């Protein structure tokens, strides 16, 4: 009888040990599952609202002006759509593969759609594919499309790569043409008519503002519409001071 009682107590201890181990295994599996969560997140924790950040883009030039790192923390404000009566003066536009001529001489045949970028900032590098897509869409329209980059010619070619060979590209290291367009924020898109009137300009990257510029161009040239934003375009974000 004493022996039977001992067997019963031993069996109870064995069951308790088994139950504790089972609970421990369950707790361990829960911990393991929690540790595996989030492994597929983007490595760059600075990505904001789907917008690309420095780790996911072509590296821009080292900044030669005052650094502004607040772009990581800024919320995306709407870019403005602005218009001025005419160009301020008649500055020369200096192509990377030709001779400089006054702005007015580039407008004698067609109006001009200008994609204005700052190669020293991430914000402009994020939009190269978008501007390139817009340029290709209007390639056959009655408009001259061109890059205007606020950097020396050699730097502009390095920054744009093959994009600089596909379309007319102007280097504006002193930002004289940028100022003549009345722009205060880059990147930007400006439509300049043949009489020097700036029909419409969008500053910063706000798809609705850029779409407004494209609609003005389509009305002017009777060209097919383009969808802005496109499926691969970045999320809206503010630009940088021009």
N, C-alpha and C positions, 0 to 999 in steps of 0.2 A: 504493500500500500504506500509506504514511504517512497519506494522506488518509482511508483506510478506518478505520485505527486511531483517528483523531481523532473520526470519526463514532460509533464504538462507545463511546468514553469519554463523549462528549456525551450519547448516549442513556442511558448508565448514570446520569449525573448527573441527567438529567430524571426517570428512574424514581425515584431516591432522593428528589428534591424532591417528587414526587407522593406517594410513600409517607409522607414526613414530614408533608405537609399533611393527608393522610387521617387519620393518627394524631392530629394536632392537632385536626381537626374532631371526631373521636370523643371526645377528652378534653374538648373544649369542650361537646359535647352532654351528656356525663356531668355536668359542672359545672352546666350549665343545669338539668338534671333535678333535681339535688340542691337547687338554689336554689328550685325551685318547690315542693318538698315542704314541707308544714306551712302552706301559705297558707290552708287552710280551718280552722285551729285557732281555738278561742275566743280572742277578743282579750283577755279578762280572764284573765290568767294566775293569778289568785288562786282560781279555781274549784277546789274540792277534791272529788274523788270524785263528780262530778256535782251537787254542792250549789251552789245559786245564790250569787253574791257580789254585792257592792255595785253593780257595773256593770250587773247584769242585773235589778235589782229596783226597785220604787218606793222612793224615798229616804225614810228615816225622819226624824224630827225631829232637829235638832242636839242632841247630848247635853247634858243639864244636870247630869248626875252624872259621876263619874269615868269617863273613857274606858277601855275595855278592848279593845285591838286584838289581843289574843292569840287571838281566835276564828279568825283566819286560819291560825294554826299549830296549833290544838288538834286532836287526833284525836277522832273521834266516839265518845263514851262513851255507854253505855246510860243512858237516862233512868230515873229511879226511879218506881215505882208506889207511892204512899204513901196512907195512910188515917189519919185521926185520929177520935177518938170522936165529937166534935161540933164545931160552930163555936166559936171562942173569942169568947165574948160574943155580942152581937147588933148588929153595926155597921149603920149606915144604908147603903143602896144608893141612889145618886143617879143616876136615869136622865137621859140627855141631852135628853129631851123631856117631862119630867114632874117630879113632886115626889118628894123623897127619903122613903123609908120604911125601917123596920128590916128587916133581912134576913129575919127570920121571917115578916113579912107578905107577902113575895114567894113564900112556900112554902105558903100556906094551901090552894091548889088542886092544885098539881102539884109534883113534885120539879123541881130545876133543874140543867141541864147548862150549865156556865160555861166559856167559852173565855177564858182570862186572858192578856193580852198587855201588852207594854211597848213603847209607840210610840217610845221613844228608842233602840231596838236593831234591827239588821238581822234578828236571829234571829226576832223576832216578825213582822216584815213578810214574811218568807219563807213564813209559814204561814197567811196570811189566806185564801187560796183553799181550803186544806185545811179550815180551821175552818168556812168558809162552806159547803163541800160537806157536812160533817157536820151542820151546823144544818139545811140544807135536807132532808136525809134524815129527820131526826127531827121535822120541822115538824108532821106530823100525829099524832105519838105523844103519849101522855099525859105530856108533860114540857115545861117552859118552858126554852127555849134563850136564852142571853144572852151578850153580850160584857162583859167586865170589863177596862177599860183603865186602866193606871196613869198617867193624865194628866188635865189639866183638860178640861171638856166641849168647849170650842171646839177644842182640839187633837185630841181623840178623833174628832170629826166630820171634821176635816181629814184625819186619818190613815186612817180607815176608809172615807171617801167614801160611796158608795151602800150599803155593807155596814151602816153605822150606821142606815140607814133601813129595811132589810129585817128586822132583828131588834132586840129589846130591847137597849139598850146602856147600860152603867153607867160613869160616870167615877169613878175612885178616885185622885185626885192624891196623896193622902197614904198610899196603899197600906194603908189600914186594913182593907179587906175582903180584900185579898191576904193579909195577916197572919192574919186570922181564919180563913182557909181552911188555914192551916198551910203555905203554899207558900214554898219557898226558891229556886225556879228557874222562869224564864219562857222561853218560853210554857208554858202548862199547860192541862190539861183536868180539870175536877172535877165529880163528880156528887154533888149535895147532896139528901138525902132530906127529906121534909116535916117530920120531927122534928128537923132540924138535923144529922143524922148525915151525915158525908161518906163515902159508900159506897166511893168509890175516886177517886183522883186521879193523873194522870200528869204529871210535870214534865220539861221539856225536850222535844225532839222525838225520840221513839223510837216508831216505828210499832207495835211489839208492845205497848208500854205503853198507847198510846192505844187500840189494839184491845181491850185488856183492860177499859178504862173503857166502851167502847161495848158490849161483851158484858154488862157488869153492868147497863147501862141497858136493853138488849134483854130481859134476864131480868126486870127490874122492870116493864117496860111491855108485854111480849109483842109487841115490834115486830120487823120484818124486819131481818136483819143488814146491816151496811155493810162494805165491803171497805176495810181500812186496812193498808198504804198503797194509795192509788189510783194509776192509771197516771201521773198528772201531779203527784203529791206529790213533794217534794224528798227527797233522801237523808237518812238520820239525821244529826243534829248535836246538840251539847250546847247547852243554853240559857244564859241569863245570870242573875246573882243577882237575886232578887226584891227 
